[in-house]
Amino acid sequence: MTDIFFYSIKVALCLGIVYLFYIVALRRLTFYTANRWFLGTGSVLALFIPLASYIPFLQIREVNNVPSINALLGWNKVQVLLLDPSQSNSFWQDGVNLISIIFLVGTAILGSKLLMQLVAFYRIRHSASLLKDGAVKIYQVNKPIAPFSFGNHIFLNQQLLEPYEIRQVIDHEQVHVRQKHTLDVLWMECLLVFNWYNPFAWLLKQAVRENLEFIVDREVLLQDYSDKKGYQYLLLKIIGLSNVSIANPFNISSLKTRIHMMNRKPSNAGARGIYFLVLPMLILLTFTFCNRNQEDASPVKTAKGLRETQLNQNLIEKNMQINKINVQPDSLFTVELGSGKKEKYNLSDKKDDDLFEVRYDQLPPPPPPIVIKPLGNNVFEVDYNTGKKETYNLNNKSEAEIFRKKVPPPQTPVPASKDIDGE
């Protein structure tokens, strides 16, 4: 759950950067098709860039004596400290679990809503009358709704439109169909299902839909018969009608913004140079989320940190194929080999324990707990110096085996010498 939690934070940051770059640098430009590709590709890459830390060849070493670079690449150092079980406590874990439950509930609600919207669309299509069949199907809907398209289907109510307006509406919706704008809409809806907690996901959805309308408005106004003022009045006429939210409604987006962009002069071709900033931004984001093999770094002063340092020093010296050993709670170990392969061992399992010992030698003893409290009936409570508590029933063979592995035998205290003069 913790990995998913931090992955979600990274995705949220990436979506925020994509949206802010669009608003600050691209939205004012009239390169609407290029902006469509930026928003679509950027939102997809936002899901994959945070996974860079799991790609072995992208893992980089910390650059010594270059503070500015280390500051840019410092995300994972923060993450490692937060994820270190020795520095966390049950309150932190409970908080992560609660957030995860809220996330799943929100995802289920948004997923159900999307499903209901799809069902509503198919009900409208079932009740509508087919006006024109072919590659693009046109339907008559006897409801006071704005014209819209979904896939290769166009829906409108002819009773609400003048004959010359019907042509403009169909031309408008055919651009949506021809350029497959439904894919953009569905992608943003799916993205929102899993990122509903992120305000930038909602803003991106609005930006994508708005930009699609900019594209269509431009294409309609390029027609020889098109009347810009009449087209704008048509938008004003339909703006109050209800929409089908999952479709491409004719009257979506701010009317004021759309009219402003219609009247805007085309951007200078030289302004396309700003898109060359996208690649460096993506590279920087990718390496920001990469793990680092830190050189000359001081080990974390915790029981886990000391043990992990000892493991890496002892075992890597004896086994050159080992790159790193990660120690996790409950006797779980992950061995990262130089080839990039990862092996996982549960040392509570005798089979895994024996296999680990055969391959990589015996483990050093675990850090001692602070207190071992007898609770009676051969039951003991172990209080570690990390604040973690564990209870073992030594009458149970498997628990007794784990207890012997994790808890070193107590040393026999040396009896104090008697004072001869005191006798």
N, C-alpha and C positions, 0 to 999 in steps of 0.2 A: 504493500500500500504506500510506503514511503517513497519508493521509486516513482510510482504513478503520480504522487503528490508533487514531487519536484519536476517531473516531466510536464505536468499541467502548467506549472508556473513558467517554465521555459517557453512553452507554446504560447502562453498569454503574452509574454514579452515580445516574442517574434511577431505575433499578430499586431501588437501595438506599434512596433517599428514599421511594419508594412503599411498600416493605416496612416500613421503620422507622415511617412515619406510621401504617400499619395496626396494627402491634404496639403502639405507644405509645398511640394515641388511639382506635382503632376496635375492636380485637379483643375488648375486654371488654364492648362493647355488644351488645345482642340484636337489632340491626337487621341481620340476616344478609343480607337481599336487597340492602339498600343497600351493605353491605360487598362483596357479590358484584360489583355494578356498579363500585365503586371499584377493586377489584383487577383486574378485566378491563379497564376503560377506562384505568386508570393504567399497566398493563403495555403497552397498545397505544401510548399517548402517549409512553411512554419511548423508543420507536423513532423517533418523529417530532420530538420537541422538540429533539434535537441537530441536526436539519436546519434549524433556524431561522436559522443563520448563512448559509444559501444563499438566503434570501428577502430581496430588496432592500429592501422597505418596512419590514422589521424591523431593519435595520441602523441603529444609533443612534450618536450622537456622545457622546464622553466628556464628562461634566459636570465642568467646571472648578471647583476649590476646594471640592469636596464629597467628601472622602476616603472616607467610609463607602460612598457609592454606587459610587465608582470601585473600591473593594475588592471589592464584590459582583460587579461586572462585569469583574473582572480576569482571568478565565479565558483569554480570547482573546489577551491580551498575552503570557501565558506560552506559549500554543500557538505564537504567531508566532515567538517567540524560539527555541523548540525546533525549529520547522520550517525556520528560516532555514538554507539550505544553507551559507552562509558560516561559520556557527557549528557546523555538524555535521561529522562525519567518517565515514570508511568504517566504523568500528566501530559507530557509531550506526545507519547504514543497514543493516549486516549484522544488527544486533540486531533491528531492526524486521522485516526479511525473515524471520529465524528465527522470531520470534513469529508472524508471519503464516502461516508453514508449519505451525507447531504448531496454530494456530487452525483451519486448514483440515482438518488430520488429525483433530482432535477433533470438528469438525462432521461429517466423513464417518462417524466411528465412531458418534456419537449418531444421525445420520440413518439409518444402517444398523440400529441397534438399534430405532428407531421402526418401521421397515419390517418388521422381524422380529416385533415385537409385533402389528402389524396382520395379518400372515400367520398368527400363532398364533391370533388371535381367529377368523379365518375358518375355520381348521381345526376349532376347537371348535364353531362353528356348523354346519359340515358334518357333524360326527359326532353332534350332539345331536338329540334327538327333539322334534318340534314338539308341544306340549301344547295351545296355543291360538293360533289365527290371528286376524288383525284388524289394527287400527291399531297395537296393541301386541302383539308376538309373544312367547309364553312357551315356553321350551325346557327339556327335562329333560336334564341332563348327568350321565352315570354316572361321575363322578370326584369325589374328595373335595376339592372347591373351594368357596369361599364364594360365596353368591349374588352376582350382579353384573348390570349393565345396560350396554348400549352402543348408542347411537342409540335405536331403538324396539324393541330386543330385550332380553328378560329371561331370564337363565339361572339355574337352581337345581337342586339334587339333593334331590328330595322324600324320599329314603330317610334323609337326615340330619336331617329336621325333623318335628315333630309337626304335625297338621292345623291347629291354631290358630296355629302359628308360620308356616306357609306363607302365611296371609293377611297377616300383618304384614310378612313379607318382600316379598310382591308389592306391597303398598301402599307400602312403602319405595322399592322400585325404580321404581314408577310415577311417583313424584314426580320422580325423576331424569329419567325419559323425558319427562314432561309439561313440565318446565322446561328441557329441552334442556341438561342439564349436560354431556353429551358434548362439546359445543362448547367449554366451558371447559377440559375435560381435554385435548382435542386442541390447543387454542391454547397451553396451558402446555407441552405436550410439544414443539411446534414452536419456541416461544420458547427452550426449553432447548437445542435442537439448535444454535442460533446463539449462545447465551450460556452454554454449558456451563462456561466458565472462571469465571463470576461466581457466587459463593456465594449472592448475593441472589436469583438466578434459581431456584436449587434451593429456597431458603426460601419464595419466592413460590409455587412449585408446591405445596409442602406446605400453605401457608396457604390457597390456593384450594380444594384438595381438602377440607381440614378444614372450611372455611366451608360448602362444599356439603353436608357431612354434618350440620352444625348446622341448615341449612335443612330438610333432609329429616326429621331427628329431630323438629323442631318441628311439621312438618306431620303426621307420623304420630301424635304425641301429642295433636293437636287433634281426632282422631277420637273419637266418643262411646264406642266399644267399647274404646278403647286403655287398656292397663294399663301405667303407667310402669314399675313394678317388673318386670313380666313382660317388657317390651320390653328393659330393661337386662340382664336375665338372658339373653335371647336373644342380645344382643350379646356377652356373656361366653361363651356356648356356641360361637359361630361364630368368635370372635377368633383361634383357632389354625389355622384352615383357610387353605390357600394362596389367593393372589389372582391375578387377571388384571390386570397392572399398568396397562394402557392403558384399562381399563374403570372403572366406578364400583362398586367392591366394597362389599358390605354392611358389612364389618368394618374398613374403612380408618380411619385416624386413631387417636389415643390414646383408649382406652376411658375412662380417668380424666377426660380433658378433656371428652369428650362428655357423660358423666354429670354433670359439674360444670355444664356449660352448660344441660343439661336442667332442673336444679334451680335455676338462677339466675332471679331475679325479672326480669320485663321491664324494660328500661331506660326511664327517664323520657322523655317526649316532648321535653322541653326539651333533652335531650342531643343531639338531631338538629342543634342549632346548630353542633356541631363540624364538620359536613360543609361549612359555609360557608368553612372555612379552606382547603379544597381548591383553590378557584379562585385565590386569591392565591398559593398555593404554585406552581401551574402557570404563572402569569404570571411569577413571579420566576425560575423555572427556564428559561422560554423566553428571557427577556432576558439571563439569565446566559450563555447560549450564543450570543448574537448577536455578530456582528462589530461593531466600532466604527470610525468614521472619527475618529481621534484628533486633536483640536485642540491646538495648542501643545505637541505632543509632540516630544521630541528625536529626530532620526533615528538609526537603529541605525548605530553606527560600524563598518561593515564595507564591503567592496567592493560587495556586492550592495545594501546599504542606501544607500550614497552614490549608486550608479548609479540606483537606483530613485527616490531623491529628486530627482536631476537630471532624470530622465525626466518625472516628474510636474510639476516646475516648468516645464520647457521646453515640453513638448508640450501640457500642459493650457492654458497661456497662449495657445498658437496655435490650439488646437482646443477650443472651449468645450463641445462635446458630450462630451468625455472626462471621466469622473469619477476614474478611477485606472488606473494601469498596473502590473501585477504582473510582476516579472522572475523567471523560473524557470531552472533549469539547462539547459544544452545549447541556448541561444539560443531558448528558448520564452518567448513574451510573451502575456499576457492583458490585453486592453483592456476596461475596464468603462466603458460609456457611461452618461450621465446617465439614460437611459431604462430602465436595468437590464439592457440587452442586453450580452452578453459576446462578444468576438471573440478568437480564438486565432490566433497566428501562429508559425510555425517559421521563424526567420530563417536557418536553415541551408538552407532551400529557397528557391531564387532567385525562384520565382513569389511566395511569401509575402513575401519580402524586398522585391521591387519593389512589391507591392500595399501593404505597410505604408508604404513611402517615399512613394508617391503620395498616400495618405490622410492620413498624419500627419507627414510630413517625415522627414529623415534622423536616424538615431540618433546620439547622442554616442558617442565612442570608448569601448570597454570599459576597465575598469581593467587596468593592466598587470600581467603576471605577475612573479613574483620572479626566476625563472631560466628561460632557454631553453637547453637542453642539446642539442647535436648528437650524434646516436647513430651517424652514418655513413650512407652511401647515401641522403643527402637526407632522413633521418628525424630528427625533432626531438621532444624531450620538453619539455613546458611545465609548470613547477611554479608554481602560483598561490599567492598569499599566504593563501589559505584552507586550504592543505594539500592541495588537489586536484591530481592529476597527469593530464595528457593527452598522448597520443603521436600525432603526425601524420606520415604518409608523403607528402611533397610530390610524389612521383612519381605519386600518385593525384590526379586532377584534382579530384574532389569534396572530398577531405581538404585539398588545397591551398587551395581556395576558402574552406572553413571556417576554416582557419588564418589566412588573410589578413583575414577578417572579425573574428575573435576576438582576434588578437594584433596590437598596433600595431607598425609598423616600428621597429626599433631606431634610436635616435639616434646619429649619428656622433660619437664622442668628440672633443673639442677637444684637439689635441696640446699637450703642455706646452711652454712656451717654454724655450729653452736659456739657461743661465747663461753670460753672456759671459765672466765671470772664470774660469769653469771650463774654457774651451777651451784 
